[in-house]
Amino acid sequence: MSIGELVTLAHGFLGVLLIVGTPWAMAELLALSSPEGVKRLKLVTAGLAVIAFLVSIFLAAPSYLVYYPPAKEVILKSPTPWAHTVLMEIKEHVGLGGPLVLFVVAFLVWYYNNALIENKDLRKLLFALLAVSLVVAFYEIALGTYIARIAPVR
């Protein structure tokens, strides 16, 4: 197994953790009624923010620098050259939004702490932000899978 394949595997594994952890944070928000629930929510959201940082900075950025140039050539010569213009360009920019949203969520959870128990409007906002990050994560997985099928990592 090459380094590129290991990085891609780690990237995908941590991405799955984000996909699993985000609904967990959403469920914690819906059930939030005690300081113990706030503690769990703080741990989950901090974990999501750290994982998102690891995925975007330490895995996505290096794999992008190594994988992108040869993948671009293969994709442009494939039957679907639009995949580069549309999919890869969108994936590059949208992918940076997910981690930022998760950092905002974690910050707000830690900042408001136990006030979240009574503040339903803030919980709704946090839920919406988590839903957006989940949609972005699924979108990223779909695009990444399609791109990897056209230009597999070697």
Secondary structure, DSSP 4 states (H G I P E B T S, - for coil): --HHHHHHHHHHHHHHHHHHHHHHHHHHHHT--SHHHHHHHHHHHHHHHHHHHIIIIIIIHHHHHHHHHHHHHHHHHSS-THIIIIIIHHHHHHHHHHHHHHHHHHHHHHHHGGGGGT-HHHHHHHHHHHHHHHHHHHHHHHHHHHHHHHS---
